[in-house]
Amino acid sequence: MFRRIFVWLGSAVAIVMVSPMLAMAQQGAAAGGSGDGLRAGLIALGAGLAIGIAALGCGFGQGRLAASAMESLGRNPNSEPQIRTWMIVGLAFVESLSLYALLIAYILQGKI
């Protein structure tokens, strides 16, 4: 069952990745073949992928961190202040990674 899901997900990702590149290649060829349209399109694609992948990873990381914290609170409720403190620190580190990806995307958008 999971294999089918991964096949469908992989097919969808492949379609999404290929279709914008074809459109950008046609735009670059119409502009005289200089490749500036293709370059700008690939930069925009890279910026969008940076944000998307970072948000996906951040969501998985935060979910895993919260689930582990709740599990350890269920096993040892008396350690709640220590677990809460380190959970907040961990969430800040996970969130900072997505903010770095956002910064990189803004820098890439400035290159267009």
C-alpha positions as CSV (number, residue, x, y, z in Angstrom):
1,M,0.0,0.0,0.0
2,F,2.8,2.4,0.9
3,R,4.6,1.5,-2.3
4,R,1.6,2.7,-4.3
5,I,1.5,5.9,-2.4
6,F,5.2,6.5,-3.1
7,V,4.8,5.7,-6.7
8,W,1.9,8.2,-7.1
9,L,3.7,10.8,-5.1
10,G,6.9,10.3,-7.1
11,S,4.9,10.6,-10.4
12,A,3.3,13.8,-9.2
13,V,6.6,15.3,-8.2
14,A,8.1,14.4,-11.6
15,I,5.2,16.0,-13.4
16,V,5.5,19.2,-11.4
17,M,9.3,19.3,-11.8
18,V,9.2,18.8,-15.6
19,S,6.3,21.0,-16.6
20,P,7.7,24.4,-15.5
21,M,11.1,23.7,-17.1
22,L,9.5,23.1,-20.5
23,A,7.6,26.4,-20.2
24,M,10.7,28.3,-19.2
25,A,12.7,26.8,-22.0
26,Q,10.2,28.0,-24.6
27,Q,10.2,31.4,-23.0
28,G,14.0,31.6,-23.2
29,A,14.0,30.5,-26.8
30,A,11.5,33.2,-27.8
31,A,13.6,35.9,-26.2
32,G,16.5,35.2,-28.6
33,G,18.0,32.1,-27.1
34,S,20.1,34.0,-24.5
35,G,18.9,31.8,-21.7
36,D,18.0,34.7,-19.3
37,G,14.4,33.6,-19.1
38,L,15.5,30.0,-18.3
39,R,18.0,31.2,-15.7
40,A,15.4,33.4,-14.0
41,G,12.9,30.6,-14.0
42,L,15.3,28.1,-12.6
43,I,16.3,30.5,-9.8
44,A,12.6,31.0,-9.0
45,L,12.1,27.2,-9.0
46,G,15.1,26.8,-6.7
47,A,13.7,29.4,-4.3
48,G,10.3,27.7,-4.2
49,L,11.8,24.3,-3.7
50,A,14.0,25.6,-0.9
51,I,10.9,26.9,1.0
52,G,8.8,23.9,0.3
53,I,11.3,21.3,1.3
54,A,12.3,23.3,4.4
55,A,8.7,23.6,5.5
56,L,8.1,19.9,5.0
57,G,11.1,19.0,7.0
58,C,10.3,21.5,9.7
59,G,6.8,20.1,10.0
60,F,8.0,16.5,10.3
61,G,10.7,17.6,12.8
62,Q,8.3,19.5,15.0
63,G,5.7,16.7,14.9
64,R,8.3,14.1,15.9
65,L,9.7,16.3,18.6
66,A,6.3,17.0,20.1
67,A,5.3,13.3,19.9
68,S,8.5,12.3,21.7
69,A,8.0,14.9,24.4
70,M,4.4,13.7,25.0
71,E,5.6,10.1,25.2
72,S,8.2,10.9,27.8
73,L,5.7,13.0,29.8
74,G,3.4,10.0,29.8
75,R,6.2,7.8,31.1
76,N,7.5,10.3,33.7
77,P,5.1,13.2,34.5
78,N,7.4,14.6,37.2
79,S,10.1,15.7,34.7
80,E,7.7,18.1,32.9
81,P,9.7,21.3,33.5
82,Q,12.9,19.8,32.1
83,I,11.2,18.2,29.2
84,R,9.3,21.4,28.4
85,T,12.4,23.6,28.5
86,W,14.4,21.3,26.1
87,M,11.4,20.8,23.9
88,I,11.1,24.6,23.4
89,V,14.8,24.8,22.7
90,G,14.5,22.0,20.1
91,L,11.5,23.7,18.5
92,A,13.5,26.9,18.1
93,F,16.3,25.1,16.4
94,V,14.0,23.3,14.0
95,E,12.2,26.5,13.2
96,S,15.5,28.3,12.6
97,L,16.3,25.9,9.8
98,S,13.1,26.9,7.9
99,L,13.9,30.6,8.5
100,Y,17.4,30.1,7.0
101,A,15.7,28.5,3.9
102,L,13.4,31.6,3.7
103,L,16.5,33.8,3.8
104,I,18.1,31.8,1.0
105,A,14.9,32.1,-1.0
106,Y,14.9,35.9,-0.7
107,I,18.5,36.1,-1.7
108,L,17.8,33.9,-4.7
109,Q,14.7,36.0,-5.7
110,G,17.0,39.1,-5.6
111,K,19.2,37.4,-8.3
112,I,16.4,37.3,-10.8
